[in-house]
Amino acid sequence: MNNSEQIILFLVSLFANTFSAFSGGGAGLIQFPILLFLGLSFGVALATHKIASVALGIGAALRYLSGSVLDQKFVALMILFGLPGVILGASVILLVPDRFAEIALGVLIGGLSIYSIFKSELGQNYLPKNRDQTGLLLGGIVLFFLGVLNGSLTSGTGLFVTLWLVLWFGMDYQRAVAYTLIMVGFFWNGSGAITLGLLSEIRWDWLPALILGSFIGGYLGSHMALRFGSAWIKRAFEAVTLLISIRLLLGS
């Protein structure tokens, strides 16, 4: 790639990942279609995007961990149940057509946005629930299936995790976004990237610009989320889910 194309990639990645880190997901809404537009095949674009997205998790972790400590119980839960799902999803996505899955995901994500809009108090307060053994198990099973989606699709799966943490475990949006960005952005996307990298090609020459934009965007978006709080994150979440739903339904 020439210098101008690298600059374009960096700016796209910076914008997409800043937006994603603030709202709790959705970097693939912008970044992944751009990779397709620039000529990469679906599998190569997906693997390249996943690797770049790991930098989003690192940038977010540096900002969040400087001011708070994640609950080790939820860290273990998201690794134990999520990672096998991610590896499974990444292993099968290259073998099946993706259009049907994109339409179904678009409908579901659109429903998430509408639900959040009409639930004005959703995710505004930290109200812990389902922390017993049964609640954690059921929550973990859903995280496994969300991991499958994360490994196989490109847009919106982090938003599902954010909303699930709010709905099932009673987190506020700010806390849920922190878990999503660090656990999904780093651990889940990292496992998906390794799996896809073994099964598909990666455009290594595109990665410096994408990784730099993802890292800086992850830090900036996380800083904005901590500064503006759950009310603004909720509105951003609703806007991103609507945009992703429309993009998925219309196609890449």
N, C-alpha and C positions, 0 to 999 in steps of 0.2 A: 504494500500500500504506500502511496505517496504521502507527503506531509499534510496536505490539505485534507485527505481522507482520514488520517489519524486524528486530526483536530476535530473533524466532524464526529468521529466515533467517541472521542473524549467528551465533547459537549452533550451528545445524546446520552451517554452513560451517566454523566454528572446530573443532568436534569432528571432522568428516569429514576435514579437511585436516591436522590434527595427527596423526591416526591414519594417514593416507596417507603423510605425510612420514617417519614413523617406520618404517613397514613396507615402503615402496617402491612404493606405488600403492594405488588403491582408493577415492579420494575419491568417485567416482561411485556407489559402493555405497550411500551415504547421501544425498548431496546431490542427485543427479539424480532419484531417485524422489520426493523431497520436492517438487521443482519440478513434477513431473507431478501429484502429489497436490494441490498448490495451484492447479492448473487450467491450466497451460501445455500446449500441444500438444507432441508429440514433437520436432518440428523446432525450435520456439522454445526449448524447454527445453534441447535439446542445444547450440544456439548460445550461449545465455546461460551454461550450465554451462562451456563451453569457454573463454569469455572470462574468467570468474571464476577458472578453474584456472590461467590465466597468472600470477596473483598468487601462487599456490602456488610456482611455479618461481622467482619473484623473491625471495620470503621465504626459500626454501631456499638460493638462490644467495648471499644475503647472509651466511648462517651458514656454509656450506661454504667459500666463497671466502676467508673471513677466516682460515681455518686450513689451507687446502690449495690446490693449483693443479691444475686438470684437465689431462690429457694432450691436447694440441692435436690429435694424430692421431685420437683417439676423438671429440673434438668435431667435427672435419671429417667423419669417417665417419658419424656420426649425423645430421648435417645433409644431407650429400650423398645418402645413401640413404633417410633417414627422411622428409624433408620432401616429396619427390614422392609417396611412399606416402600420407602424411597428406592431401595435397590431393586425390589420387585417391579415397581413401575418403570424405572429406567431400563430394565432388562427387556420388557415386552413392548415398549412404545415404538421401537424401530421396526417391529414386525406387523403392526396393525395400522390401518388408515386412521388419521387423526381428526377428520372433519366432524364425524358424528360426536366424538368426545368433546370437541370444541363447542358444538351447539348445545349439548347437554350442560356443559360447564357454564356457558353464557347464560342460560336460563336460570341455573341455580344461583349464580353470582348476582344476577339482576334481582332475584328474590331476596338475597341477603341485604341488598341496598334498600329495597322497599321496606323490609322488616325493620331495619335500623332506623329509617326515617320516621316510621310511625311509632317506634318505641323511644320516646324522647329522653327517658331516663336511663336507657341502656348504656352500661359501661361508664357511667359518670361517677359511680362510687365503688369502693372496694368492699364487696360483701361476700367473704369466703363461703363456699359450700361444696358439697360432694368431695370432702377431703378424707372420708373413711376408705377402707380397703375396697369396698364394692364400687364406690364412686370413682376412685382412681382407676380401677380395672376397666370400667365402662368408658371412662374418658380416654384411657390409653388405647382401647380398641378402635375408637373413632379416630384417634391420632394416627393409628396404623393405616387406615384407609385414606386419610388425608396425606400421609406419606406416599402412598401409591400414586395419588393425584400429583403430588409434587414432583415425583420422579418421572412422570410420563407427560405432564403438560407444562406450559411455559408461563401462563398468566393467571393470577388470581388465587393460587393455592395458599399463599401466605395469608391472604385475607380470610380464607376459611379458618385457618388456625387461630388467627386473632379473634374472630367472632366466637369460635368454639371455647376458647379460654374465658371469654367474657360470659357466655351463656351458661356453660356447664360448671365452671369453677368460680364464677362470681368475681372475676378480676375487673378492674376498671380498664379503659382503653389504653391508658398510658403504660400500665404494667403489662398488659397483654402484648402490646406492640414490642416492648423490650424483649420478652421471651421469643416472639416470632422472629424478630430481626437477628438475634444472636443464635438461637437454636436452629431455626429454619435456614437463615441466611448462611450460617457457617457450617453446622454439622450436616443438616439435610442436603443442602446444595452441594456440599463437599463430597458426600457419598454418591449423590447423583452424578456429579462431574466425573468422579473416578470410574463409575460403572459405564457411563456413556463414552468416556475416553477410551476404555478398553474395547468397546463395541463399535465405535465410530471414529471419524477423523476430527482433529481439533485444529483450528487456524491459529497457531501460536503467534504469528506476526500481527494478528489483530488484538491480542490480549493486553499488551502494555497500556494502550489508551483506554480500553474497557475496564481494566482492573483499577487504574488510577481514578477514573471517573466514579467507579463503584465505591472505592474506599473513601474518597472525599465526600461523595454524596451520602454514604451511610453515616458518616460522622455529622455532617451538617443537618441532615434530616432528623437524626436522633436529638441533636441539640435543640432544634425547633420544637420537637415533640415534648421535651422536658420543659421548655420555656412556656409553651402555650397551653399545655395540659389537655385533659381528656375531652373537653367540649369541642375544641378545634380539631383534635384528632378524629372525633366522631364524624364531623362534617367532611373532613378530607377523606375518611374511609368511605363514606356514602358516595362522594363524587367519584372516587377511583373505581368502586365496584360498578357503578353505572356505566362508566366509560369502558371498563373491561368487558362488561356484558355486551355492550353494543359492538365492540371490536370483534369479540368472539363470534357473535351471531352473524356479522357481516363477512367474516373471514379475514385472513391476513392480507 
